Amino acid sequence: METEELSYDLARVLGQGNYGVVYEAIVRNTSTKVAIKKMICKTPEHSELALRELWSLNCIRGQHPNVVFLEECIVQKDGILQKITRDYSAPLYLGLVESSLKGAIAFYPRSYYCVWFVMEFCEGGDMNKYLLSREPNRKTNKSFMLQMSSAVAFLHRNKIIHRDLKPENILVSPSKLDKSEFEPTIKVADFGLSKLCVPTPQNPHEPVNLNQCFISTPCGTQFYMAPEVWEGRYSAKTDIFSLGVIIWAMQERLTFFNHETKKEHLGSYIKNGNHVVPIGKALRENPNLELEIPSKNKHMNVRIKKLIKQMLAVNPQHRPDAAEVEFRLMKMSYRDSR
């Protein structure tokens, strides 16, 4: 489907990064709020990020309540816009793929490909901002841990490695029901660095073992990266490590100040004098390092303490997989509710 203009009005900028801008927008026909992520593809790397996000979100669209829902995706070039359908037949989409494969660099605005991701709007902002603007709440922490583990287990079942799990990439949608009973719904978002693992051409019918699908390109956010990512050989277990960093930080309300973003961030770390060091980096430099868990809350639940330690194991083979993490957190939640 081809058109010359978006059917949305951009209201305000919600966030801006190296690869794109996210807007709050209004659907003209219904006045419904949506979030729109605009990615300008000037280089092959930009094109690849946009395609990764599209492929991951398209293959799981609307299948899990804790993964952000992609309403539609539109590719734009030289004033023409085309919606990308499930069969990926739009000429502009095929042109975007070709430009990525050929390593084409666009020097003039009219030659840029622009990709618009239209997604559900989450009123609560990101999880980092949501949690740090409120007093610690055990019930909320438990709910968010269960939802995050469910989302990651779902992604891994669908052969998707997120590779950049962090509180800023998890959105919050406040409950429309009685707030005294229902916790907000969280949505894992930002799939620009995700990896969709598919069978090899040599064995097209052989099921993909996500924990044997090794990736060599380091990527992610330093404070949440597993030690093996720094080495350049890692698998889906990197998501487990990132989730462990987040869960530990939530349990003890651990934060660090990022001098680049000028913001306080939820995240666990190693203290070295006056400096904070990412756990993955510290474990890479000293694999025998004993993590002090808990570091503040000496009354941490023994079962959650054990799970966090296993999720942060320096050897990825010693970490539980996503399905086991989800099951163990559900089991803990059930025991606590009895």
RACOR-V749801 format. One record per backbone hydrogen bond with DSSP energy under -0.5 kcal/mol. NH is the residue of the N-H (numbers start at 1). CO is the residue of the C=O. E is the energy in kcal/mol with one decimal. If there is no record, write none. Layout:
# RACOR-V749801
{{NH & CO & E} {NH & CO & E}}
This chain:
# RACOR-V749801
{{3 & 81 & -2.6} {9 & 26 & -2.5} {10 & 8 & -0.5} {11 & 24 & -3.1} {12 & 24 & -1.4} {14 & 22 & -3.3} {15 & 22 & -1.6} {17 & 20 & -2.7} {21 & 38 & -2.0} {22 & 15 & -2.9} {23 & 36 & -3.2} {24 & 12 & -2.8} {25 & 34 & -2.8} {26 & 9 & -2.3} {27 & 32 & -2.8} {28 & 7 & -1.9} {28 & 26 & -0.5} {31 & 27 & -2.9} {34 & 25 & -2.5} {35 & 119 & -2.7} {36 & 23 & -2.5} {37 & 117 & -2.6} {38 & 21 & -3.2} {38 & 36 & -0.6} {39 & 37 & -0.6} {39 & 115 & -2.8} {40 & 38 & -0.5} {41 & 39 & -0.6} {41 & 113 & -3.4} {42 & 40 & -1.2} {47 & 43 & -2.1} {48 & 44 & -2.5} {49 & 45 & -2.1} {50 & 46 & -2.1} {51 & 47 & -2.4} {52 & 48 & -2.6} {53 & 49 & -2.1} {54 & 50 & -2.2} {55 & 51 & -2.9} {56 & 52 & -2.3} {57 & 53 & -2.4} {58 & 54 & -2.6} {59 & 55 & -1.6} {60 & 56 & -0.7} {61 & 58 & -0.7} {63 & 60 & -2.2} {67 & 64 & -1.4} {68 & 188 & -2.4} {71 & 69 & -0.7} {71 & 118 & -2.6} {72 & 118 & -1.4} {74 & 116 & -2.5} {75 & 82 & -2.7} {76 & 114 & -3.1} {77 & 80 & -2.4} {80 & 77 & -2.1} {81 & 3 & -2.7} {82 & 75 & -2.6} {83 & 1 & -2.0} {84 & 73 & -2.8} {85 & 83 & -0.7} {88 & 85 & -1.7} {94 & 90 & -2.2} {95 & 91 & -2.1} {96 & 92 & -2.1} {97 & 93 & -2.3} {98 & 94 & -2.2} {99 & 95 & -2.4} {100 & 96 & -1.8} {101 & 97 & -2.4} {102 & 98 & -2.5} {103 & 99 & -0.7} {104 & 99 & -2.3} {106 & 42 & -2.8} {111 & 108 & -2.1} {112 & 109 & -1.3} {113 & 41 & -1.0} {114 & 76 & -2.7} {115 & 39 & -2.9} {116 & 74 & -3.3} {117 & 37 & -2.9} {117 & 115 & -0.6} {118 & 72 & -2.9} {118 & 116 & -0.7} {119 & 35 & -3.4} {119 & 117 & -0.6} {120 & 69 & -1.8} {121 & 33 & -0.6} {123 & 121 & -0.7} {124 & 172 & -2.0} {125 & 122 & -1.5} {127 & 167 & -1.2} {127 & 170 & -3.0} {128 & 167 & -0.7} {130 & 126 & -2.5} {131 & 127 & -2.6} {132 & 128 & -2.1} {133 & 129 & -1.0} {134 & 131 & -1.5} {141 & 137 & -2.6} {142 & 138 & -2.4} {143 & 139 & -2.2} {144 & 140 & -2.9} {145 & 141 & -2.5} {146 & 142 & -2.2} {147 & 143 & -2.3} {148 & 144 & -2.8} {149 & 145 & -2.4} {150 & 146 & -2.0} {151 & 147 & -2.3} {152 & 148 & -2.5} {153 & 149 & -2.3} {154 & 150 & -2.1} {155 & 151 & -2.5} {156 & 152 & -2.6} {157 & 153 & -2.1} {158 & 154 & -1.5} {159 & 156 & -1.7} {160 & 155 & -2.7} {161 & 159 & -0.5} {161 & 195 & -2.6} {162 & 160 & -0.6} {169 & 166 & -1.7} {170 & 167 & -1.3} {171 & 187 & -3.1} {172 & 125 & -2.8} {173 & 185 & -3.4} {174 & 172 & -0.6} {181 & 178 & -1.7} {182 & 178 & -2.3} {185 & 173 & -2.5} {187 & 171 & -2.6} {188 & 66 & -2.9} {189 & 169 & -3.0} {194 & 191 & -1.0} {195 & 161 & -2.7} {197 & 159 & -2.9} {197 & 195 & -0.8} {203 & 200 & -0.6} {204 & 201 & -0.6} {206 & 203 & -1.4} {210 & 208 & -0.9} {212 & 209 & -2.1} {213 & 210 & -1.0} {214 & 212 & -1.1} {215 & 234 & -2.9} {218 & 216 & -0.7} {224 & 221 & -2.6} {225 & 221 & -0.6} {225 & 222 & -1.3} {229 & 226 & -1.1} {230 & 226 & -0.9} {230 & 227 & -0.5} {231 & 227 & -0.7} {232 & 228 & -1.2} {233 & 228 & -1.6} {234 & 215 & -1.9} {236 & 210 & -1.0} {238 & 235 & -1.8} {239 & 236 & -1.6} {240 & 236 & -0.8} {241 & 237 & -1.8} {242 & 238 & -2.2} {243 & 239 & -2.4} {244 & 240 & -2.1} {245 & 241 & -2.1} {246 & 242 & -1.9} {247 & 243 & -2.7} {248 & 244 & -2.4} {249 & 245 & -1.9} {250 & 246 & -2.4} {251 & 247 & -2.4} {252 & 248 & -1.6} {253 & 249 & -1.3} {254 & 249 & -1.6} {256 & 265 & -2.2} {258 & 256 & -0.6} {258 & 263 & -2.8} {259 & 257 & -0.7} {262 & 258 & -1.8} {263 & 258 & -1.0} {265 & 256 & -3.1} {267 & 254 & -2.2} {267 & 265 & -0.5} {268 & 245 & -0.5} {270 & 277 & -2.8} {272 & 270 & -0.5} {272 & 275 & -3.3} {275 & 272 & -2.0} {277 & 270 & -3.2} {282 & 278 & -2.4} {283 & 279 & -2.6} {284 & 280 & -1.8} {285 & 281 & -2.0} {286 & 282 & -2.0} {289 & 286 & -2.2} {291 & 289 & -0.7} {293 & 291 & -1.4} {294 & 292 & -0.5} {298 & 296 & -1.3} {300 & 297 & -1.4} {305 & 301 & -2.3} {306 & 302 & -2.2} {307 & 303 & -2.1} {308 & 304 & -2.6} {309 & 305 & -2.2} {310 & 306 & -2.0} {311 & 307 & -2.5} {312 & 308 & -1.7} {313 & 310 & -1.4} {316 & 314 & -0.7} {318 & 315 & -2.0} {319 & 316 & -1.2} {325 & 321 & -2.1} {326 & 322 & -2.5} {327 & 323 & -2.3} {328 & 324 & -2.7} {329 & 325 & -2.2} {330 & 326 & -2.2} {331 & 327 & -2.4} {332 & 328 & -2.3} {333 & 329 & -2.3} {334 & 330 & -2.3} {335 & 331 & -2.2} {336 & 332 & -2.4} {337 & 333 & -1.4} {338 & 334 & -0.7} {338 & 335 & -0.9}}
